[in-house]
Amino acid sequence: MRDAKKILLLIFAYNAEPTIEKVLKRIPVAIHNYDYEILFISNKSSDHTFDGPIGYKSPNPEILLTELYSPENWGYGGNQKLGFQYAIEKKFDIVALLQCDGPYAPEDLEKLILPVLNEEADAVFVTRTAHKILGTRLSEFHPGDRVYSVKTLKQIPFELNTNDFHFNTEIGIQLKLHGSKIREIPISTCNGAGKYDVNNFVHAWNVIKATMRAKLQQMNIAYHRQFDIVKPEHNYPPKFDFLSSHTMAINEVRSGAHVLDIGCGAGHVGRELEKRNCQVTGVDIAMEEEGKSLRKFSNIDLNRDSIPYPPDSFDFILILDVLEHLDLPSQFNLLEKIRTGSKSKKPAIIITVPNIAFLFIRVQLLIGNFNYGKRGILDMTHRHLFTFKSIRRFLNQAGYKIEKTKGIPLPYPQVMGNNIISRFLLRINTYLIWLVPGLFSYQIFIKATPIPTVKQLLELAEANQGKKG
């Protein structure tokens, strides 16, 4: 009885006439118990590579074998893309790659397929050695024989990968970022007449580049669309265990104060302030379930709506990592509403924004890069970029007196994990900010107070009319 899941055996070859029929004949008989098809792609071969599958099928007419001839040399990775797309469109469940020259024993094919078939893994790689790459234990990112779940392939942008040999490196990284379950299985190897002309030095360099690009993507320093797989949370994670915008803002607010947290996200900062007996009111365009524990919360779009609370009913107003997400008129409107609404008292306004003049951004500009990403200074959702001078000028024009300005270091413990190295880098960054804040600050911290408007001054003067002395 055949298994209900459909399996595609993918073989692509370039001038593989001497080996291809032998490889096909070594496919184990046990595979016939499955609902499978062999897809053979000849990559602009100049010999009689196609004769091998024909010779194999003649005595086995019951075998479903499809042959595709590519008029262009799409490369090792390009052929995988064609085969994966074929598997997706033909609604296969599993796709298994077989090398045309048989360096890995085809007799072990069923052993590779079973973990994916039983949903114990999303992908299976053959293995020979072991070391860490990108935080996962994988022996190598470039073995030929592999098995993939087609459902998983649909969820990663493999089409954006290279057509070259290091396609396997890139798809391995994508699977890791996607959180796929990868299993490595040792299988026996054979001496095969490999037909792929690979420069080992160039290949190694490409592997390093791909790995570094993925790491920089994770660190939000650079953006590469092929590794844009992890969907970011709507809200930023808390940063309480080290010097950060969150800890600096919390330390500035006195215990027992009334606080308005504009752009409160999941309410991380608000809940920490409530531990200090503060009464916190949050506003944001969306609130995660965990943020609903705040004393008050309102859903508003700061690009369209006004804050539904009188500003002078608060002692502190937090605007943390918010201004850069608003369009220019909305930035001024928000600060203008706070200023004109601060009549009975002037709340302290605490603002944090990213510093576009940060060293890493300058280095990227120096080499011609300006990559927006999912997080960080060049977050794709940022509409306005600031330096120390421009944020000061902006607040002065909005009618605010700046009381305090500080630089905030890059959140190394969040990027690299909370360890000795990240703590050391954080200390170094803090010292460098003291020397040259404009160059080494990742973010800018400002405490400001609204200056009374002319109308407010006139009202105050009229209220004090005749009270000279």
C-alpha positions in Angstrom: 0.0 0.0 0.0 1.4 3.3 -1.1 1.9 6.3 1.3 -0.6 9.0 0.6 2.0 11.8 0.5 3.5 12.7 -2.8 7.2 12.7 -3.2 9.3 14.3 -5.9 12.8 12.9 -6.6 14.7 15.8 -8.1 17.7 15.2 -10.2 19.5 17.8 -12.3 22.6 17.2 -14.4 25.1 18.8 -16.7 27.0 16.5 -19.0 26.3 13.5 -16.7 26.0 10.8 -19.4 28.5 8.4 -17.8 26.8 8.4 -14.4 23.1 9.3 -14.5 21.7 5.9 -15.5 23.7 4.2 -12.8 22.4 6.6 -10.1 18.8 6.0 -11.2 19.3 2.2 -11.0 20.5 2.5 -7.5 17.2 4.1 -6.2 16.0 1.5 -3.7 13.1 -0.8 -4.4 11.5 0.4 -1.2 10.8 3.8 -2.8 8.3 2.1 -5.1 6.0 1.8 -2.0 5.5 5.6 -2.2 3.6 7.8 -4.5 6.5 9.4 -6.2 7.7 11.0 -9.4 11.2 11.5 -10.7 11.9 15.0 -12.2 15.0 15.1 -14.3 16.4 18.5 -15.4 19.2 18.6 -17.9 21.1 21.9 -17.6 22.1 22.7 -21.2 24.1 19.5 -21.5 26.1 19.0 -24.7 26.4 15.2 -24.3 23.7 12.4 -24.2 22.7 13.0 -20.6 19.0 12.6 -21.5 19.7 9.0 -22.8 20.3 7.9 -19.2 16.7 8.5 -18.0 15.3 7.0 -21.2 17.4 3.9 -20.7 16.2 3.6 -17.1 12.5 4.0 -17.9 12.4 1.6 -20.8 12.4 -1.6 -18.7 10.4 0.2 -15.9 7.4 1.8 -17.8 5.4 2.1 -14.6 7.8 4.7 -13.2 6.6 8.3 -13.6 9.6 10.2 -14.9 9.4 13.8 -16.2 12.3 15.3 -18.2 12.9 19.0 -18.5 15.5 20.5 -20.7 16.8 24.0 -19.8 18.1 25.9 -22.8 20.1 28.1 -20.5 22.6 27.2 -17.8 20.7 28.3 -14.7 23.4 27.0 -12.4 23.2 24.7 -9.4 20.9 26.9 -7.4 18.8 27.9 -10.4 17.9 24.3 -11.1 16.9 23.8 -7.5 14.5 26.8 -7.8 13.0 25.2 -10.9 12.5 21.9 -9.2 11.1 23.4 -6.0 8.6 25.5 -8.0 7.6 22.4 -9.9 7.0 20.6 -6.6 4.9 23.5 -5.3 2.7 23.8 -8.4 2.2 20.1 -8.8 1.2 19.9 -5.1 3.9 17.5 -3.9 4.4 17.1 -0.2 8.1 16.3 -0.2 11.0 17.0 -2.5 14.2 15.0 -2.3 17.4 15.9 -4.2 19.7 13.3 -5.7 23.1 14.1 -7.1 23.6 13.1 -10.7 27.0 11.5 -10.0 26.0 9.6 -6.9 28.6 10.9 -4.3 26.0 10.0 -1.6 24.5 6.5 -1.7 21.0 6.6 -3.3 20.3 3.4 -1.4 19.9 5.6 1.8 17.2 7.6 0.2 14.3 6.2 2.3 16.2 6.9 5.5 16.4 10.6 4.5 12.8 10.8 3.5 11.2 9.3 6.6 11.8 12.2 9.1 10.0 14.6 6.8 7.4 12.1 5.8 6.6 11.5 9.5 6.6 15.3 10.2 9.6 15.0 12.6 11.6 17.4 10.5 11.0 20.1 7.9 14.3 19.4 6.1 16.9 16.6 6.2 20.6 17.1 5.3 23.3 14.5 4.9 26.3 15.0 7.3 29.9 14.2 7.6 31.3 16.6 10.3 29.9 18.9 13.0 30.3 22.6 14.0 28.2 25.6 14.9 26.9 28.0 12.2 24.5 30.9 13.0 23.7 29.4 16.4 22.6 26.0 15.1 24.6 22.8 15.0 25.0 21.9 11.3 27.8 20.0 9.8 27.7 21.8 6.5 25.5 24.0 4.5 26.4 22.5 1.1 25.8 18.8 0.8 24.0 17.7 -2.3 21.4 15.2 -1.1 18.6 16.9 0.8 15.0 16.4 1.6 12.5 19.3 2.1 8.9 19.6 3.1 7.2 21.5 0.3 5.0 23.2 2.8 8.1 24.7 4.3 9.5 25.7 0.9 6.4 27.7 0.3 7.2 29.8 3.4 10.7 30.9 2.6 11.8 33.2 -0.3 14.2 30.6 -2.0 13.6 32.4 -5.4 15.7 35.3 -4.1 18.7 33.1 -3.5 21.7 32.8 -5.8 21.7 30.6 -8.8 25.3 29.5 -7.9 26.5 26.6 -5.8 26.1 28.5 -2.4 22.4 28.4 -2.9 22.5 25.6 -0.3 24.1 27.9 2.2 21.4 30.5 1.7 18.5 28.2 1.9 20.0 26.6 5.0 20.1 30.1 6.6 16.6 30.8 5.6 15.4 27.6 7.2 17.2 28.5 10.4 15.6 32.0 10.5 12.2 30.5 9.7 12.6 28.2 12.7 12.3 25.0 10.7 13.2 21.7 12.2 16.4 20.5 10.5 17.8 17.0 11.0 21.1 15.8 9.9 21.6 12.1 9.0 25.0 10.5 8.3 25.0 8.4 5.2 27.7 6.6 3.3 29.6 8.3 0.4 30.9 7.0 -2.9 33.4 8.2 -5.4 31.5 10.1 -8.0 32.5 11.9 -11.1 31.3 15.4 -10.0 30.4 17.7 -12.8 30.1 21.0 -11.0 33.1 23.2 -11.4 33.4 24.8 -8.0 36.2 27.1 -6.9 36.6 26.1 -3.3 38.0 29.5 -2.3 35.2 31.4 -4.0 32.6 29.1 -2.6 34.0 29.5 1.0 34.0 33.3 0.6 30.4 33.2 -0.6 29.4 31.1 2.4 31.0 33.6 4.7 29.3 36.5 3.0 25.9 34.9 3.1 26.3 34.1 6.8 27.5 37.6 7.6 24.6 39.2 5.7 22.1 37.1 7.7 23.8 38.0 10.9 23.7 41.7 10.1 20.1 41.3 9.2 19.4 39.8 12.6 21.3 42.7 14.3 19.3 45.2 12.2 22.5 46.8 10.9 21.8 45.9 7.2 18.8 44.6 5.2 18.7 41.7 2.8 15.3 40.8 1.5 16.1 37.1 1.1 16.7 36.9 4.8 13.6 38.9 5.7 11.8 35.9 7.0 11.2 36.5 10.7 8.1 38.6 11.2 8.9 41.3 13.8 6.6 41.9 16.7 4.5 45.0 16.4 6.1 46.3 19.7 9.7 46.6 20.8 11.0 44.2 23.4 11.8 45.5 26.9 15.4 46.7 27.6 15.6 46.8 31.4 18.7 44.8 32.2 21.2 47.4 30.8 21.6 51.1 30.1 19.0 51.8 27.4 16.3 54.2 26.4 13.9 52.3 28.6 16.0 52.4 31.8 17.0 56.1 31.2 13.3 57.1 30.8 12.2 55.1 33.9 15.0 56.6 36.0 13.9 60.1 35.1 10.3 59.6 36.3 9.8 60.1 40.0 7.9 57.6 42.1 4.1 58.2 42.4 3.9 60.4 39.3 1.1 60.5 36.8 2.5 59.4 33.4 1.2 59.4 29.9 3.0 56.9 27.7 2.5 57.8 24.1 3.3 54.8 21.8 3.3 52.5 24.8 3.4 49.3 22.7 3.0 46.2 24.9 3.2 48.4 28.0 6.6 47.2 29.2 7.8 50.6 30.4 4.4 51.4 31.9 4.3 48.3 34.0 7.8 49.0 35.4 6.6 52.5 36.3 3.5 51.1 38.0 5.9 49.1 40.3 7.1 52.5 41.5 3.5 53.5 42.3 3.1 55.6 39.2 -0.3 55.9 37.5 0.3 55.2 33.9 -2.0 55.9 30.9 -1.1 54.4 27.6 -1.9 55.3 24.0 -0.9 53.5 20.8 -2.3 52.5 17.4 -2.6 48.9 18.7 -2.2 47.1 22.0 -1.1 43.6 22.6 -3.0 41.6 25.2 -0.3 41.9 27.8 -0.4 45.7 27.6 -4.0 45.9 28.7 -2.9 45.7 32.3 -2.1 49.5 32.3 -4.4 51.7 34.3 -5.8 53.3 31.1 -5.3 52.7 27.5 -6.7 54.3 24.2 -6.2 53.1 20.6 -5.3 56.2 18.5 -3.5 56.8 15.3 -1.1 59.7 16.0 -1.0 60.6 12.4 -4.8 61.3 12.5 -6.1 61.4 16.0 -5.6 63.7 19.0 -4.7 62.4 22.4 -8.0 62.1 24.4 -6.4 63.3 27.7 -5.5 66.8 28.9 -1.7 67.0 28.9 -1.5 69.0 32.1 -3.1 66.2 34.1 0.2 64.4 33.9 3.6 65.0 35.5 5.5 63.2 32.8 4.8 62.4 29.1 6.9 59.7 27.5 7.4 59.8 23.7 9.9 56.9 23.3 10.8 55.9 19.8 7.7 57.5 18.4 8.4 60.8 16.6 10.4 59.0 13.8 7.4 57.0 12.9 5.2 60.0 12.3 4.9 62.3 9.3 6.2 65.8 9.8 2.9 67.6 10.3 1.8 65.0 12.8 5.1 65.4 14.8 4.4 69.2 15.1 0.7 68.6 15.8 1.4 66.2 18.6 3.9 68.5 20.3 1.7 71.6 19.7 -1.3 69.9 21.3 0.8 69.0 24.4 2.1 72.6 24.6 -1.2 74.3 24.2 -2.9 71.8 26.5 -0.4 72.4 29.3 -2.0 75.2 31.2 -2.3 74.5 34.9 1.2 72.8 34.9 4.0 72.0 32.5 4.7 68.2 32.3 8.2 67.0 31.7 8.5 65.5 28.2 10.9 62.6 27.7 11.7 61.8 24.1 14.0 59.2 22.5 14.8 59.1 18.8 17.4 57.2 16.7 20.6 59.0 15.8 21.1 58.9 12.0 24.7 60.1 12.5 25.7 56.9 14.4 29.0 55.5 13.5 27.6 52.3 11.8 25.4 54.4 9.6 28.3 56.6 8.6 30.4 53.6 7.7 27.6 52.2 5.6 27.3 55.5 3.8 31.1 55.6 3.3 30.9 52.3 1.3 27.7 53.3 -0.5 25.1 51.5 1.5 21.9 53.0 2.9 19.8 49.9 3.8 16.4 50.2 5.5 15.5 47.2 7.7 13.0 45.7 10.0 14.4 47.4 13.1 17.0 49.8 14.2 17.9 53.3 13.1 16.9 52.7 9.5 13.6 50.9 10.3 11.4 50.8 7.2 8.6 52.5 9.1 10.7 55.5 10.0 9.5 58.7 8.2 11.9 61.2 9.8 15.6 60.9 10.7 17.3 62.9 13.5 20.7 64.0 14.6 21.4 65.8 18.0 21.3 69.1 16.2 18.2 68.5 14.2 16.1 67.1 17.2 17.2 70.2 19.3 16.2 72.5 16.4 12.9 70.6 15.9 12.0 70.9 19.6 13.0 74.6 19.8 10.8 75.3 16.8 7.9 73.4 18.4 8.2 75.6 21.5 10.0 73.5 24.0 12.9 74.2 26.4 15.4 71.4 26.4 16.4 70.5 30.0 18.7 67.5 29.3 20.3 65.7 26.3 22.1 62.4 26.5 23.4 59.8 24.1 22.1 56.2 24.4 24.5 53.3 23.5 23.6 50.5 21.1 21.7 47.7 22.9 24.5 45.1 22.6 22.9 42.8 25.2 19.8 42.6 23.2 21.6 42.1 19.9 24.3 39.7 21.1 22.8 38.2 24.3 23.4 39.4 27.8 27.0 38.2 28.3 30.4 39.5 29.2 31.3 40.6 25.7 28.0 42.5 25.2 28.4 44.2 28.6 32.0 45.1 27.8 31.0 46.6 24.4 28.2 48.5 26.2 30.7 50.1 28.6 33.1 51.0 25.8 30.1 52.5 23.8 29.1 54.6 26.9 32.6 56.0 27.3 32.8 56.9 23.6 29.5 58.7 23.9 30.9 60.8 26.6 33.8 61.7 24.2 31.8 62.2 21.0 28.1 61.8 21.5 27.1 62.7 17.9 29.2 59.8 16.5 28.8 57.1 19.0 25.2 57.5 20.3 22.8 54.9 18.9 19.8 56.9 20.2 19.2 60.4 21.6 17.6 61.0 24.9 16.0 64.4 25.6 14.1 65.8 28.5 12.2 69.0 27.7 9.3 71.2 29.0 6.8 73.1 26.9 7.3 76.9 26.8 4.1 78.9 27.5 2.4 80.1 24.3 1.8 83.8 23.8 -1.9 83.3 24.5 -1.1 81.6 27.8 1.3 84.4 28.7 -1.4 87.0 27.9 -4.0 85.1 30.0 -1.5 84.9 32.9 -0.7 88.6 32.6 -4.4 89.5 32.5 -5.1 87.3 35.5 -2.4 89.2 37.4 -3.5 92.6 36.2 -3.4 95.1 39.1 -1.4 92.8 41.3 1.8 94.8 41.1 4.2 94.3 44.0 
